[in-house]
Amino acid sequence: MASSPDRSQQARESYWRETSRLTWIVVILWFISWVGPLILHYPLNNIVIFGFPISFWFAGQGSLVFFIVLIVSYAFKMNKIDRKYGLQED
């Protein structure tokens, strides 16, 4: 059976692994949301809503909404990971 310091080290490594994985997922999603509309700019300009191309709506409102959703979901997931490892804030 592993001693307490070994378990503590394993818990820290597991916590860091989960935190790092979640952070990379958020960074990748952010990058896709940033580069995607740039790559698809010309095809998206063919779709017009209320007199403006849809790329305008993605740049003006869609990206802001996506970033807020991304931040809130990251906070909830991190709180869940913190509770799992007993590191939650009161």
C-alpha positions as CSV (number, residue, x, y, z in Angstrom):
1,M,0.0,0.0,0.0
2,A,1.3,3.5,-0.9
3,S,2.2,5.8,1.9
4,S,0.4,9.2,2.4
5,P,3.1,11.3,0.7
6,D,2.9,9.1,-2.4
7,R,-0.9,9.4,-2.5
8,S,-0.6,13.2,-2.1
9,Q,1.9,13.3,-5.0
10,Q,-0.3,11.2,-7.1
11,A,-3.3,13.4,-6.3
12,R,-1.3,16.5,-7.3
13,E,-0.2,14.9,-10.6
14,S,-3.8,13.8,-11.3
15,Y,-5.1,17.3,-10.5
16,W,-2.5,19.0,-12.7
17,R,-3.2,16.5,-15.5
18,E,-7.0,17.2,-15.4
19,T,-6.4,21.0,-15.1
20,S,-3.9,21.0,-17.9
21,R,-6.2,19.0,-20.2
22,L,-9.2,21.3,-19.5
23,T,-7.0,24.4,-20.2
24,W,-5.8,22.9,-23.5
25,I,-9.4,22.2,-24.5
26,V,-10.4,25.8,-23.8
27,V,-7.4,27.2,-25.7
28,I,-8.1,25.0,-28.7
29,L,-11.8,26.0,-28.7
30,W,-10.8,29.6,-28.4
31,F,-8.4,29.3,-31.3
32,I,-11.0,27.6,-33.5
33,S,-13.5,30.3,-32.7
34,W,-10.9,32.9,-33.6
35,V,-9.5,31.4,-36.8
36,G,-12.7,29.7,-38.0
37,P,-14.6,32.9,-39.0
38,L,-11.3,34.3,-40.6
39,I,-11.0,31.2,-42.8
40,L,-14.7,31.1,-43.6
41,H,-15.0,34.8,-44.1
42,Y,-15.8,34.9,-47.8
43,P,-18.3,32.0,-47.8
44,L,-20.1,33.5,-44.8
45,N,-20.4,36.9,-46.5
46,N,-22.9,35.3,-48.9
47,I,-25.4,34.9,-46.1
48,V,-27.1,38.2,-45.2
49,I,-29.2,38.8,-42.1
50,F,-30.9,42.1,-41.6
51,G,-28.8,43.7,-44.3
52,F,-25.4,42.6,-42.8
53,P,-23.3,39.5,-43.7
54,I,-23.3,36.8,-41.2
55,S,-19.6,37.2,-40.6
56,F,-20.4,40.6,-39.2
57,W,-22.7,39.0,-36.6
58,F,-20.1,36.3,-35.8
59,A,-17.5,38.9,-35.2
60,G,-19.7,41.4,-33.4
61,Q,-21.9,39.3,-31.2
62,G,-21.2,35.6,-31.7
63,S,-17.6,35.7,-30.5
64,L,-18.5,37.6,-27.4
65,V,-21.2,35.2,-26.5
66,F,-19.0,32.2,-27.2
67,F,-16.2,33.6,-25.0
68,I,-18.6,34.2,-22.1
69,V,-20.0,30.7,-22.4
70,L,-16.4,29.4,-22.6
71,I,-15.3,31.2,-19.5
72,V,-18.4,30.2,-17.5
73,S,-18.1,26.6,-18.5
74,Y,-14.4,26.6,-17.6
75,A,-15.2,28.0,-14.2
76,F,-17.8,25.3,-13.5
77,K,-15.5,22.5,-14.7
78,M,-12.6,23.8,-12.6
79,N,-14.9,24.0,-9.5
80,K,-15.9,20.4,-10.2
81,I,-12.2,19.4,-10.4
82,D,-11.4,21.3,-7.3
83,R,-14.2,19.6,-5.3
84,K,-13.0,16.2,-6.6
85,Y,-9.6,16.8,-5.1
86,G,-10.7,18.7,-2.0
87,L,-9.4,22.1,-3.1
88,Q,-12.7,23.9,-3.3
89,E,-13.0,27.5,-2.0
90,D,-15.7,28.2,0.6
